[in-house]
Amino acid sequence: MPDLPLIEILYSALHEELGVLVHSNDAERLRQRLYAERKSDPKLANLSLVLSRTDPKHLLLVIRKPEEPENGENEE
């Protein structure tokens, strides 16, 4: 498991452009723990937790979903 507190992993990903890649000795277990921690703050619902296709046992991607424009505004 990573050395950072779980909530810090989530907030780190939230503040990055795309998210973060986390190395773990058990990525699936980490993913389940992060799902539980993610419930503590509605802003964190914008994060996806995806096991790596190349190393699903050890790598977890915490991906920030693109934000939708507020009030139907168009981005240009």
PyMOL Python script that loads the backbone (N, CA, C, O; Angstrom):
from pymol import cmd

cmd.read_pdbstr("""\
ATOM      1  N   MET A   1       0.833  -1.181   0.000  1.00  0.00           N
ATOM      2  CA  MET A   1       0.000   0.000   0.000  1.00  0.00           C
ATOM      3  C   MET A   1       0.882   1.251   0.000  1.00  0.00           C
ATOM      4  O   MET A   1       2.011   1.226   0.489  1.00  0.00           O
ATOM      5  N   PRO A   2       0.357   2.330  -0.548  1.00  0.00           N
ATOM      6  CA  PRO A   2       1.131   3.576  -0.571  1.00  0.00           C
ATOM      7  C   PRO A   2       1.325   4.147   0.830  1.00  0.00           C
ATOM      8  O   PRO A   2       0.609   3.796   1.768  1.00  0.00           O
ATOM      9  N   ASP A   3       2.320   5.042   0.948  1.00  0.00           N
ATOM     10  CA  ASP A   3       2.623   5.665   2.229  1.00  0.00           C
ATOM     11  C   ASP A   3       1.688   6.819   2.569  1.00  0.00           C
ATOM     12  O   ASP A   3       1.521   7.143   3.745  1.00  0.00           O
ATOM     13  N   LEU A   4       1.078   7.442   1.574  1.00  0.00           N
ATOM     14  CA  LEU A   4       0.180   8.572   1.810  1.00  0.00           C
ATOM     15  C   LEU A   4      -1.148   8.103   2.401  1.00  0.00           C
ATOM     16  O   LEU A   4      -1.596   6.993   2.112  1.00  0.00           O
ATOM     17  N   PRO A   5      -1.785   8.945   3.230  1.00  0.00           N
ATOM     18  CA  PRO A   5      -3.158   8.628   3.648  1.00  0.00           C
ATOM     19  C   PRO A   5      -4.054   8.545   2.410  1.00  0.00           C
ATOM     20  O   PRO A   5      -3.836   9.259   1.431  1.00  0.00           O
ATOM     21  N   LEU A   6      -5.051   7.682   2.457  1.00  0.00           N
ATOM     22  CA  LEU A   6      -5.902   7.454   1.290  1.00  0.00           C
ATOM     23  C   LEU A   6      -6.554   8.740   0.787  1.00  0.00           C
ATOM     24  O   LEU A   6      -6.615   8.976  -0.419  1.00  0.00           O
ATOM     25  N   ILE A   7      -7.036   9.563   1.700  1.00  0.00           N
ATOM     26  CA  ILE A   7      -7.710  10.791   1.281  1.00  0.00           C
ATOM     27  C   ILE A   7      -6.756  11.701   0.514  1.00  0.00           C
ATOM     28  O   ILE A   7      -7.183  12.416  -0.393  1.00  0.00           O
ATOM     29  N   GLU A   8      -5.486  11.685   0.861  1.00  0.00           N
ATOM     30  CA  GLU A   8      -4.500  12.519   0.159  1.00  0.00           C
ATOM     31  C   GLU A   8      -4.272  12.034  -1.272  1.00  0.00           C
ATOM     32  O   GLU A   8      -4.026  12.841  -2.168  1.00  0.00           O
ATOM     33  N   ILE A   9      -4.351  10.738  -1.485  1.00  0.00           N
ATOM     34  CA  ILE A   9      -4.238  10.202  -2.846  1.00  0.00           C
ATOM     35  C   ILE A   9      -5.379  10.749  -3.693  1.00  0.00           C
ATOM     36  O   ILE A   9      -5.167  11.183  -4.825  1.00  0.00           O
ATOM     37  N   LEU A  10      -6.587  10.729  -3.143  1.00  0.00           N
ATOM     38  CA  LEU A  10      -7.751  11.207  -3.878  1.00  0.00           C
ATOM     39  C   LEU A  10      -7.665  12.708  -4.167  1.00  0.00           C
ATOM     40  O   LEU A  10      -7.928  13.146  -5.287  1.00  0.00           O
ATOM     41  N   TYR A  11      -7.301  13.486  -3.159  1.00  0.00           N
ATOM     42  CA  TYR A  11      -7.188  14.937  -3.385  1.00  0.00           C
ATOM     43  C   TYR A  11      -6.050  15.271  -4.340  1.00  0.00           C
ATOM     44  O   TYR A  11      -6.155  16.229  -5.107  1.00  0.00           O
ATOM     45  N   SER A  12      -4.973  14.509  -4.310  1.00  0.00           N
ATOM     46  CA  SER A  12      -3.876  14.722  -5.265  1.00  0.00           C
ATOM     47  C   SER A  12      -4.379  14.530  -6.687  1.00  0.00           C
ATOM     48  O   SER A  12      -4.085  15.336  -7.570  1.00  0.00           O
ATOM     49  N   ALA A  13      -5.134  13.466  -6.905  1.00  0.00           N
ATOM     50  CA  ALA A  13      -5.678  13.195  -8.236  1.00  0.00           C
ATOM     51  C   ALA A  13      -6.659  14.279  -8.658  1.00  0.00           C
ATOM     52  O   ALA A  13      -6.699  14.663  -9.827  1.00  0.00           O
ATOM     53  N   LEU A  14      -7.450  14.772  -7.709  1.00  0.00           N
ATOM     54  CA  LEU A  14      -8.442  15.791  -8.002  1.00  0.00           C
ATOM     55  C   LEU A  14      -7.788  17.090  -8.479  1.00  0.00           C
ATOM     56  O   LEU A  14      -8.371  17.826  -9.276  1.00  0.00           O
ATOM     57  N   HIS A  15      -6.587  17.368  -7.995  1.00  0.00           N
ATOM     58  CA  HIS A  15      -5.912  18.618  -8.344  1.00  0.00           C
ATOM     59  C   HIS A  15      -4.939  18.496  -9.520  1.00  0.00           C
ATOM     60  O   HIS A  15      -4.314  19.481  -9.912  1.00  0.00           O
ATOM     61  N   GLU A  16      -4.812  17.308 -10.075  1.00  0.00           N
ATOM     62  CA  GLU A  16      -3.989  17.118 -11.270  1.00  0.00           C
ATOM     63  C   GLU A  16      -4.862  17.247 -12.514  1.00  0.00           C
ATOM     64  O   GLU A  16      -6.081  17.090 -12.443  1.00  0.00           O
ATOM     65  N   GLU A  17      -4.240  17.530 -13.643  1.00  0.00           N
ATOM     66  CA  GLU A  17      -5.003  17.693 -14.876  1.00  0.00           C
ATOM     67  C   GLU A  17      -5.717  16.402 -15.279  1.00  0.00           C
ATOM     68  O   GLU A  17      -6.883  16.427 -15.675  1.00  0.00           O
ATOM     69  N   LEU A  18      -5.011  15.276 -15.176  1.00  0.00           N
ATOM     70  CA  LEU A  18      -5.589  14.000 -15.590  1.00  0.00           C
ATOM     71  C   LEU A  18      -5.832  13.038 -14.433  1.00  0.00           C
ATOM     72  O   LEU A  18      -6.735  12.204 -14.508  1.00  0.00           O
ATOM     73  N   GLY A  19      -5.051  13.138 -13.372  1.00  0.00           N
ATOM     74  CA  GLY A  19      -5.148  12.217 -12.242  1.00  0.00           C
ATOM     75  C   GLY A  19      -3.763  11.754 -11.822  1.00  0.00           C
ATOM     76  O   GLY A  19      -2.762  12.408 -12.114  1.00  0.00           O
ATOM     77  N   VAL A  20      -3.717  10.609 -11.128  1.00  0.00           N
ATOM     78  CA  VAL A  20      -2.436  10.075 -10.662  1.00  0.00           C
ATOM     79  C   VAL A  20      -2.386   8.561 -10.882  1.00  0.00           C
ATOM     80  O   VAL A  20      -3.411   7.892 -11.005  1.00  0.00           O
ATOM     81  N   LEU A  21      -1.170   8.057 -10.925  1.00  0.00           N
ATOM     82  CA  LEU A  21      -0.907   6.630 -11.012  1.00  0.00           C
ATOM     83  C   LEU A  21      -0.330   6.202  -9.673  1.00  0.00           C
ATOM     84  O   LEU A  21       0.642   6.788  -9.196  1.00  0.00           O
ATOM     85  N   VAL A  22      -0.929   5.176  -9.061  1.00  0.00           N
ATOM     86  CA  VAL A  22      -0.511   4.745  -7.731  1.00  0.00           C
ATOM     87  C   VAL A  22       0.028   3.321  -7.817  1.00  0.00           C
ATOM     88  O   VAL A  22      -0.632   2.435  -8.360  1.00  0.00           O
ATOM     89  N   HIS A  23       1.223   3.103  -7.284  1.00  0.00           N
ATOM     90  CA  HIS A  23       1.824   1.783  -7.196  1.00  0.00           C
ATOM     91  C   HIS A  23       1.408   1.163  -5.862  1.00  0.00           C
ATOM     92  O   HIS A  23       1.416   1.834  -4.830  1.00  0.00           O
ATOM     93  N   SER A  24       1.044  -0.122  -5.891  1.00  0.00           N
ATOM     94  CA  SER A  24       0.607  -0.803  -4.673  1.00  0.00           C
ATOM     95  C   SER A  24       0.953  -2.285  -4.790  1.00  0.00           C
ATOM     96  O   SER A  24       1.116  -2.807  -5.893  1.00  0.00           O
ATOM     97  N   ASN A  25       1.061  -2.951  -3.657  1.00  0.00           N
ATOM     98  CA  ASN A  25       1.284  -4.397  -3.716  1.00  0.00           C
ATOM     99  C   ASN A  25      -0.028  -5.145  -3.924  1.00  0.00           C
ATOM    100  O   ASN A  25      -0.013  -6.342  -4.212  1.00  0.00           O
ATOM    101  N   ASP A  26      -1.171  -4.455  -3.783  1.00  0.00           N
ATOM    102  CA  ASP A  26      -2.490  -5.041  -4.028  1.00  0.00           C
ATOM    103  C   ASP A  26      -3.424  -3.936  -4.527  1.00  0.00           C
ATOM    104  O   ASP A  26      -4.151  -3.325  -3.744  1.00  0.00           O
ATOM    105  N   ALA A  27      -3.393  -3.692  -5.831  1.00  0.00           N
ATOM    106  CA  ALA A  27      -4.138  -2.578  -6.420  1.00  0.00           C
ATOM    107  C   ALA A  27      -5.646  -2.742  -6.261  1.00  0.00           C
ATOM    108  O   ALA A  27      -6.345  -1.747  -6.070  1.00  0.00           O
ATOM    109  N   GLU A  28      -6.157  -3.941  -6.333  1.00  0.00           N
ATOM    110  CA  GLU A  28      -7.604  -4.158  -6.177  1.00  0.00           C
ATOM    111  C   GLU A  28      -8.051  -3.802  -4.759  1.00  0.00           C
ATOM    112  O   GLU A  28      -9.085  -3.157  -4.579  1.00  0.00           O
ATOM    113  N   ARG A  29      -7.298  -4.209  -3.777  1.00  0.00           N
ATOM    114  CA  ARG A  29      -7.632  -3.870  -2.383  1.00  0.00           C
ATOM    115  C   ARG A  29      -7.575  -2.357  -2.168  1.00  0.00           C
ATOM    116  O   ARG A  29      -8.439  -1.783  -1.506  1.00  0.00           O
ATOM    117  N   LEU A  30      -6.564  -1.728  -2.728  1.00  0.00           N
ATOM    118  CA  LEU A  30      -6.443  -0.280  -2.631  1.00  0.00           C
ATOM    119  C   LEU A  30      -7.642   0.392  -3.287  1.00  0.00           C
ATOM    120  O   LEU A  30      -8.190   1.351  -2.743  1.00  0.00           O
ATOM    121  N   ARG A  31      -8.047  -0.093  -4.435  1.00  0.00           N
ATOM    122  CA  ARG A  31      -9.201   0.487  -5.130  1.00  0.00           C
ATOM    123  C   ARG A  31     -10.448   0.432  -4.262  1.00  0.00           C
ATOM    124  O   ARG A  31     -11.189   1.411  -4.177  1.00  0.00           O
ATOM    125  N   GLN A  32     -10.686  -0.709  -3.617  1.00  0.00           N
ATOM    126  CA  GLN A  32     -11.864  -0.839  -2.755  1.00  0.00           C
ATOM    127  C   GLN A  32     -11.799   0.125  -1.569  1.00  0.00           C
ATOM    128  O   GLN A  32     -12.814   0.706  -1.186  1.00  0.00           O
ATOM    129  N   ARG A  33     -10.628   0.294  -0.998  1.00  0.00           N
ATOM    130  CA  ARG A  33     -10.465   1.221   0.122  1.00  0.00           C
ATOM    131  C   ARG A  33     -10.653   2.669  -0.328  1.00  0.00           C
ATOM    132  O   ARG A  33     -11.212   3.482   0.408  1.00  0.00           O
ATOM    133  N   LEU A  34     -10.189   2.990  -1.534  1.00  0.00           N
ATOM    134  CA  LEU A  34     -10.368   4.341  -2.050  1.00  0.00           C
ATOM    135  C   LEU A  34     -11.833   4.626  -2.386  1.00  0.00           C
ATOM    136  O   LEU A  34     -12.303   5.747  -2.188  1.00  0.00           O
ATOM    137  N   TYR A  35     -12.562   3.621  -2.892  1.00  0.00           N
ATOM    138  CA  TYR A  35     -13.993   3.799  -3.131  1.00  0.00           C
ATOM    139  C   TYR A  35     -14.690   4.185  -1.828  1.00  0.00           C
ATOM    140  O   TYR A  35     -15.514   5.100  -1.813  1.00  0.00           O
ATOM    141  N   ALA A  36     -14.369   3.504  -0.749  1.00  0.00           N
ATOM    142  CA  ALA A  36     -14.977   3.800   0.548  1.00  0.00           C
ATOM    143  C   ALA A  36     -14.602   5.210   1.007  1.00  0.00           C
ATOM    144  O   ALA A  36     -15.454   5.946   1.506  1.00  0.00           O
ATOM    145  N   GLU A  37     -13.353   5.583   0.843  1.00  0.00           N
ATOM    146  CA  GLU A  37     -12.882   6.904   1.265  1.00  0.00           C
ATOM    147  C   GLU A  37     -13.481   8.004   0.400  1.00  0.00           C
ATOM    148  O   GLU A  37     -13.728   9.109   0.882  1.00  0.00           O
ATOM    149  N   ARG A  38     -13.711   7.711  -0.855  1.00  0.00           N
ATOM    150  CA  ARG A  38     -14.249   8.696  -1.801  1.00  0.00           C
ATOM    151  C   ARG A  38     -15.626   9.202  -1.375  1.00  0.00           C
ATOM    152  O   ARG A  38     -16.008  10.320  -1.721  1.00  0.00           O
ATOM    153  N   LYS A  39     -16.368   8.395  -0.634  1.00  0.00           N
ATOM    154  CA  LYS A  39     -17.711   8.762  -0.186  1.00  0.00           C
ATOM    155  C   LYS A  39     -17.705   9.915   0.818  1.00  0.00           C
ATOM    156  O   LYS A  39     -18.750  10.520   1.061  1.00  0.00           O
ATOM    157  N   SER A  40     -16.556  10.227   1.400  1.00  0.00           N
ATOM    158  CA  SER A  40     -16.476  11.254   2.438  1.00  0.00           C
ATOM    159  C   SER A  40     -16.628  12.675   1.901  1.00  0.00           C
ATOM    160  O   SER A  40     -16.905  13.592   2.675  1.00  0.00           O
ATOM    161  N   ASP A  41     -16.453  12.881   0.586  1.00  0.00           N
ATOM    162  CA  ASP A  41     -16.529  14.219   0.017  1.00  0.00           C
ATOM    163  C   ASP A  41     -17.159  14.129  -1.371  1.00  0.00           C
ATOM    164  O   ASP A  41     -16.612  13.460  -2.248  1.00  0.00           O
ATOM    165  N   PRO A  42     -18.298  14.789  -1.586  1.00  0.00           N
ATOM    166  CA  PRO A  42     -18.971  14.712  -2.897  1.00  0.00           C
ATOM    167  C   PRO A  42     -18.102  15.161  -4.069  1.00  0.00           C
ATOM    168  O   PRO A  42     -18.303  14.698  -5.192  1.00  0.00           O
ATOM    169  N   LYS A  43     -17.136  16.057  -3.830  1.00  0.00           N
ATOM    170  CA  LYS A  43     -16.248  16.501  -4.916  1.00  0.00           C
ATOM    171  C   LYS A  43     -15.422  15.344  -5.463  1.00  0.00           C
ATOM    172  O   LYS A  43     -15.015  15.369  -6.624  1.00  0.00           O
ATOM    173  N   LEU A  44     -15.174  14.339  -4.644  1.00  0.00           N
ATOM    174  CA  LEU A  44     -14.340  13.215  -5.065  1.00  0.00           C
ATOM    175  C   LEU A  44     -15.076  12.244  -5.984  1.00  0.00           C
ATOM    176  O   LEU A  44     -14.456  11.349  -6.558  1.00  0.00           O
ATOM    177  N   ALA A  45     -16.379  12.409  -6.129  1.00  0.00           N
ATOM    178  CA  ALA A  45     -17.153  11.550  -7.034  1.00  0.00           C
ATOM    179  C   ALA A  45     -16.709  11.751  -8.483  1.00  0.00           C
ATOM    180  O   ALA A  45     -17.036  10.942  -9.352  1.00  0.00           O
ATOM    181  N   ASN A  46     -15.975  12.814  -8.739  1.00  0.00           N
ATOM    182  CA  ASN A  46     -15.469  13.117 -10.070  1.00  0.00           C
ATOM    183  C   ASN A  46     -14.250  12.265 -10.438  1.00  0.00           C
ATOM    184  O   ASN A  46     -13.672  12.444 -11.510  1.00  0.00           O
ATOM    185  N   LEU A  47     -13.858  11.339  -9.554  1.00  0.00           N
ATOM    186  CA  LEU A  47     -12.682  10.505  -9.795  1.00  0.00           C
ATOM    187  C   LEU A  47     -13.093   9.079 -10.154  1.00  0.00           C
ATOM    188  O   LEU A  47     -14.002   8.510  -9.551  1.00  0.00           O
ATOM    189  N   SER A  48     -12.416   8.520 -11.134  1.00  0.00           N
ATOM    190  CA  SER A  48     -12.585   7.111 -11.494  1.00  0.00           C
ATOM    191  C   SER A  48     -11.382   6.332 -10.990  1.00  0.00           C
ATOM    192  O   SER A  48     -10.256   6.827 -11.033  1.00  0.00           O
ATOM    193  N   LEU A  49     -11.615   5.126 -10.517  1.00  0.00           N
ATOM    194  CA  LEU A  49     -10.543   4.265 -10.013  1.00  0.00           C
ATOM    195  C   LEU A  49     -10.442   3.068 -10.949  1.00  0.00           C
ATOM    196  O   LEU A  49     -11.333   2.220 -10.994  1.00  0.00           O
ATOM    197  N   VAL A  50      -9.343   3.014 -11.695  1.00  0.00           N
ATOM    198  CA  VAL A  50      -9.202   2.027 -12.769  1.00  0.00           C
ATOM    199  C   VAL A  50      -7.911   1.241 -12.596  1.00  0.00           C
ATOM    200  O   VAL A  50      -6.837   1.819 -12.433  1.00  0.00           O
ATOM    201  N   LEU A  51      -8.027  -0.076 -12.632  1.00  0.00           N
ATOM    202  CA  LEU A  51      -6.837  -0.927 -12.592  1.00  0.00           C
ATOM    203  C   LEU A  51      -6.105  -0.828 -13.929  1.00  0.00           C
ATOM    204  O   LEU A  51      -6.735  -0.786 -14.985  1.00  0.00           O
ATOM    205  N   SER A  52      -4.804  -0.791 -13.880  1.00  0.00           N
ATOM    206  CA  SER A  52      -3.987  -0.706 -15.083  1.00  0.00           C
ATOM    207  C   SER A  52      -4.190  -1.943 -15.956  1.00  0.00           C
ATOM    208  O   SER A  52      -4.298  -3.061 -15.451  1.00  0.00           O
ATOM    209  N   ARG A  53      -4.240  -1.734 -17.245  1.00  0.00           N
ATOM    210  CA  ARG A  53      -4.345  -2.872 -18.168  1.00  0.00           C
ATOM    211  C   ARG A  53      -3.032  -3.640 -18.254  1.00  0.00           C
ATOM    212  O   ARG A  53      -3.030  -4.846 -18.499  1.00  0.00           O
ATOM    213  N   THR A  54      -1.922  -2.948 -18.053  1.00  0.00           N
ATOM    214  CA  THR A  54      -0.616  -3.587 -18.196  1.00  0.00           C
ATOM    215  C   THR A  54      -0.140  -4.262 -16.910  1.00  0.00           C
ATOM    216  O   THR A  54       0.621  -5.228 -16.973  1.00  0.00           O
ATOM    217  N   ASP A  55      -0.573  -3.775 -15.748  1.00  0.00           N
ATOM    218  CA  ASP A  55      -0.153  -4.365 -14.471  1.00  0.00           C
ATOM    219  C   ASP A  55      -1.268  -4.186 -13.429  1.00  0.00           C
ATOM    220  O   ASP A  55      -1.115  -3.413 -12.483  1.00  0.00           O
ATOM    221  N   PRO A  56      -2.381  -4.898 -13.604  1.00  0.00           N
ATOM    222  CA  PRO A  56      -3.535  -4.701 -12.726  1.00  0.00           C
ATOM    223  C   PRO A  56      -3.312  -5.121 -11.275  1.00  0.00           C
ATOM    224  O   PRO A  56      -4.076  -4.721 -10.396  1.00  0.00           O
ATOM    225  N   LYS A  57      -2.296  -5.908 -11.014  1.00  0.00           N
ATOM    226  CA  LYS A  57      -2.023  -6.321  -9.633  1.00  0.00           C
ATOM    227  C   LYS A  57      -1.324  -5.229  -8.838  1.00  0.00           C
ATOM    228  O   LYS A  57      -1.417  -5.197  -7.611  1.00  0.00           O
ATOM    229  N   HIS A  58      -0.618  -4.327  -9.535  1.00  0.00           N
ATOM    230  CA  HIS A  58       0.226  -3.359  -8.840  1.00  0.00           C
ATOM    231  C   HIS A  58      -0.033  -1.892  -9.157  1.00  0.00           C
ATOM    232  O   HIS A  58       0.436  -1.019  -8.426  1.00  0.00           O
ATOM    233  N   LEU A  59      -0.758  -1.601 -10.215  1.00  0.00           N
ATOM    234  CA  LEU A  59      -0.950  -0.204 -10.617  1.00  0.00           C
ATOM    235  C   LEU A  59      -2.428   0.163 -10.659  1.00  0.00           C
ATOM    236  O   LEU A  59      -3.250  -0.556 -11.227  1.00  0.00           O
ATOM    237  N   LEU A  60      -2.744   1.296 -10.046  1.00  0.00           N
ATOM    238  CA  LEU A  60      -4.106   1.820 -10.028  1.00  0.00           C
ATOM    239  C   LEU A  60      -4.076   3.248 -10.561  1.00  0.00           C
ATOM    240  O   LEU A  60      -3.277   4.072 -10.115  1.00  0.00           O
ATOM    241  N   LEU A  61      -4.944   3.529 -11.506  1.00  0.00           N
ATOM    242  CA  LEU A  61      -5.075   4.880 -12.031  1.00  0.00           C
ATOM    243  C   LEU A  61      -6.243   5.558 -11.341  1.00  0.00           C
ATOM    244  O   LEU A  61      -7.359   5.038 -11.333  1.00  0.00           O
ATOM    245  N   VAL A  62      -5.984   6.710 -10.770  1.00  0.00           N
ATOM    246  CA  VAL A  62      -7.044   7.531 -10.188  1.00  0.00           C
ATOM    247  C   VAL A  62      -7.217   8.680 -11.166  1.00  0.00           C
ATOM    248  O   VAL A  62      -6.410   9.609 -11.197  1.00  0.00           O
ATOM    249  N   ILE A  63      -8.269   8.610 -11.962  1.00  0.00           N
ATOM    250  CA  ILE A  63      -8.453   9.491 -13.110  1.00  0.00           C
ATOM    251  C   ILE A  63      -9.511  10.546 -12.803  1.00  0.00           C
ATOM    252  O   ILE A  63     -10.591  10.244 -12.295  1.00  0.00           O
ATOM    253  N   ARG A  64      -9.176  11.765 -13.121  1.00  0.00           N
ATOM    254  CA  ARG A  64     -10.108  12.874 -12.955  1.00  0.00           C
ATOM    255  C   ARG A  64     -10.963  12.979 -14.206  1.00  0.00           C
ATOM    256  O   ARG A  64     -10.439  13.162 -15.305  1.00  0.00           O
ATOM    257  N   LYS A  65     -12.277  12.865 -14.048  1.00  0.00           N
ATOM    258  CA  LYS A  65     -13.193  12.984 -15.184  1.00  0.00           C
ATOM    259  C   LYS A  65     -13.243  14.444 -15.627  1.00  0.00           C
ATOM    260  O   LYS A  65     -13.112  15.345 -14.799  1.00  0.00           O
ATOM    261  N   PRO A  66     -13.430  14.686 -16.914  1.00  0.00           N
ATOM    262  CA  PRO A  66     -13.554  16.075 -17.387  1.00  0.00           C
ATOM    263  C   PRO A  66     -14.772  16.727 -16.746  1.00  0.00           C
ATOM    264  O   PRO A  66     -15.818  16.098 -16.590  1.00  0.00           O
ATOM    265  N   GLU A  67     -14.625  17.981 -16.380  1.00  0.00           N
ATOM    266  CA  GLU A  67     -15.737  18.719 -15.788  1.00  0.00           C
ATOM    267  C   GLU A  67     -16.630  19.245 -16.897  1.00  0.00           C
ATOM    268  O   GLU A  67     -16.160  19.695 -17.942  1.00  0.00           O
ATOM    269  N   GLU A  68     -17.939  19.177 -16.642  1.00  0.00           N
ATOM    270  CA  GLU A  68     -18.893  19.704 -17.614  1.00  0.00           C
ATOM    271  C   GLU A  68     -19.087  21.194 -17.340  1.00  0.00           C
ATOM    272  O   GLU A  68     -19.023  21.629 -16.191  1.00  0.00           O
ATOM    273  N   PRO A  69     -19.324  21.974 -18.390  1.00  0.00           N
ATOM    274  CA  PRO A  69     -19.555  23.399 -18.172  1.00  0.00           C
ATOM    275  C   PRO A  69     -20.793  23.621 -17.296  1.00  0.00           C
ATOM    276  O   PRO A  69     -21.787  22.906 -17.415  1.00  0.00           O
ATOM    277  N   GLU A  70     -20.714  24.614 -16.424  1.00  0.00           N
ATOM    278  CA  GLU A  70     -21.837  24.920 -15.544  1.00  0.00           C
ATOM    279  C   GLU A  70     -22.915  25.685 -16.303  1.00  0.00           C
ATOM    280  O   GLU A  70     -22.610  26.454 -17.214  1.00  0.00           O
ATOM    281  N   ASN A  71     -24.167  25.476 -15.929  1.00  0.00           N
ATOM    282  CA  ASN A  71     -25.324  26.209 -16.472  1.00  0.00           C
ATOM    283  C   ASN A  71     -25.421  26.117 -17.984  1.00  0.00           C
ATOM    284  O   ASN A  71     -25.914  27.045 -18.625  1.00  0.00           O
ATOM    285  N   GLY A  72     -24.967  25.035 -18.559  1.00  0.00           N
ATOM    286  CA  GLY A  72     -25.088  24.834 -19.997  1.00  0.00           C
ATOM    287  C   GLY A  72     -24.219  25.757 -20.828  1.00  0.00           C
ATOM    288  O   GLY A  72     -24.465  25.911 -22.024  1.00  0.00           O
ATOM    289  N   GLU A  73     -23.218  26.372 -20.236  1.00  0.00           N
ATOM    290  CA  GLU A  73     -22.337  27.267 -20.984  1.00  0.00           C
ATOM    291  C   GLU A  73     -21.507  26.459 -21.974  1.00  0.00           C
ATOM    292  O   GLU A  73     -21.127  25.324 -21.687  1.00  0.00           O
ATOM    293  N   ASN A  74     -21.232  27.026 -23.109  1.00  0.00           N
ATOM    294  CA  ASN A  74     -20.383  26.382 -24.111  1.00  0.00           C
ATOM    295  C   ASN A  74     -18.946  26.787 -23.878  1.00  0.00           C
ATOM    296  O   ASN A  74     -18.649  27.954 -23.624  1.00  0.00           O
ATOM    297  N   GLU A  75     -18.050  25.807 -23.967  1.00  0.00           N
ATOM    298  CA  GLU A  75     -16.628  26.120 -23.873  1.00  0.00           C
ATOM    299  C   GLU A  75     -16.118  26.425 -25.271  1.00  0.00           C
ATOM    300  O   GLU A  75     -16.491  25.763 -26.239  1.00  0.00           O
ATOM    301  N   GLU A  76     -15.277  27.414 -25.364  1.00  0.00           N
ATOM    302  CA  GLU A  76     -14.712  27.753 -26.684  1.00  0.00           C
ATOM    303  C   GLU A  76     -13.233  27.758 -26.629  1.00  0.00           C
ATOM    304  O   GLU A  76     -12.578  28.019 -27.638  1.00  0.00           O
TER     305      GLU A  76
END
""", "prot")
cmd.dss("prot")
cmd.show_as("cartoon", "prot")
cmd.util.cbc("prot")
cmd.orient("prot")
